[in-house]
Each structure stands twice: as structure tokens, then as C-alpha cells.
Amino acid sequence: MALQHASSGDVIDVRPYGARIDGAQSIALFKSTQLEVMRLVLPAGHRMPSHHVPGEITIQCLEGVVRVDVAAASHDLPAGHLMYVAGGVEHALTAIESASVLVTIAL
């Protein structure tokens, strides 16, 4: 069964999972012709290998801590912090603690 994305006017709950994070899964929340929003769940120690996307992105840590490797530098991104990455720039994520992040991609 295909995942139902949010429609215009829908309210989406992106509050921290807290103690439920270990059972949570990554999910695509919304996608249009110009924008995609997804919530990634990364268990502690999980690494998303270096990659790039054509469009600009933001990575907002909702809970936990992720390390973002971008432009030959590493930055820890704790809950409540957001990072912008220009389109085409290589980046990788590593969960320092179990984390969930909201990723927005301009398509």
C-alpha cells in the first residue's frame, strides 16, 4: 500500500518521539513538484553515507544529536538546531544519540 502524504491544510505532528524513538521509522511527510519534507529516524551510531541532492536542503534536529559532515567539516546538531546545505553539496549524517531530524529538500 502506498504511503499517503500530507495534503494542503493537513496538520502533521513532529513532536519528539521520546522513549518511543527506538520503535519509530523514517517517513516521507510531504512531496510536491518543488518541495519534499521527510522525518528521518536514526538509531545511535547509524550513519547515512555521504551523498548529495540537486536542491537546497535544511536539516532540523528534533531530538537527540546528529553529526553532519559537510564541506570538509563536522558539526554536531543537537535538538532545536537547524542547518542549511546548498544544493549539490556532499553531506553525511551520523547519529551521536538516537535522533529524529526533519529534512526539507527544494526539488
C-alpha positions in Angstrom: 0.0 0.0 0.0 1.4 3.4 -1.0 2.2 5.9 1.8 -0.3 8.8 2.0 1.5 12.1 2.0 0.0 15.2 3.7 -2.4 17.3 1.7 -2.7 21.1 1.7 -4.0 22.2 5.1 -3.2 18.9 7.0 -1.6 19.2 10.4 1.5 17.0 10.9 2.8 16.0 14.4 6.6 16.3 14.5 7.0 16.4 18.3 9.9 14.3 19.6 9.2 10.6 20.0 11.0 10.5 23.4 11.1 7.0 24.8 9.3 5.7 21.7 12.1 6.6 19.3 13.6 3.1 19.2 10.4 1.8 17.6 9.9 4.8 15.2 10.7 4.7 11.5 11.6 7.3 8.9 8.7 8.7 6.9 8.1 10.9 4.0 5.6 13.6 5.1 5.0 15.6 2.0 6.1 15.9 -1.6 5.2 18.3 -4.3 6.9 19.3 -7.6 9.1 21.8 -5.7 9.4 20.6 -2.1 9.9 17.4 -0.2 9.7 17.0 3.6 10.7 13.9 5.5 11.3 12.8 9.1 14.4 10.6 9.4 14.9 8.4 12.5 18.5 7.5 13.1 19.4 5.0 15.9 22.5 5.8 17.9 25.6 5.1 15.8 23.7 4.9 12.5 25.5 6.6 9.6 23.9 7.9 6.4 26.8 7.8 3.9 28.0 10.8 2.0 25.6 11.9 -0.7 24.2 15.0 -2.4 20.9 16.1 -3.8 20.5 18.7 -6.5 18.3 21.1 -4.5 19.0 23.1 -1.3 18.1 21.3 2.0 17.6 22.1 5.6 18.2 19.6 8.4 16.5 20.3 11.7 17.2 18.1 14.6 14.0 17.4 16.6 15.6 15.2 19.2 18.9 13.6 20.0 22.2 14.7 18.4 23.4 14.1 14.8 26.8 14.9 13.4 26.7 16.5 9.9 29.8 16.2 7.8 29.6 18.9 5.1 32.2 20.9 3.2 35.2 19.1 4.8 33.9 20.0 8.3 31.9 18.2 11.0 29.1 19.9 13.0 27.1 18.5 15.9 23.5 19.3 15.5 21.6 19.0 18.8 17.8 19.1 19.2 16.4 22.5 18.3 19.1 23.4 15.8 18.9 23.7 12.0 21.5 23.5 9.3 21.2 24.7 5.7 23.1 22.8 2.9 23.4 24.2 -0.6 22.2 22.1 -3.5 24.8 19.7 -4.9 27.0 19.7 -1.7 28.1 16.4 -0.4 27.0 15.7 3.2 26.7 12.7 5.6 24.8 12.2 8.9 25.8 10.2 11.9 23.6 9.8 15.0 25.6 10.5 18.1 22.5 9.7 20.1 19.2 8.2 18.7 17.8 11.1 16.8 15.0 12.3 14.6 15.5 15.0 12.1 13.2 17.0 9.8 14.7 17.2 6.3 13.3 19.7 3.8 14.5 19.4 0.1 13.9 22.0 -2.6 13.3 20.0 -5.7 
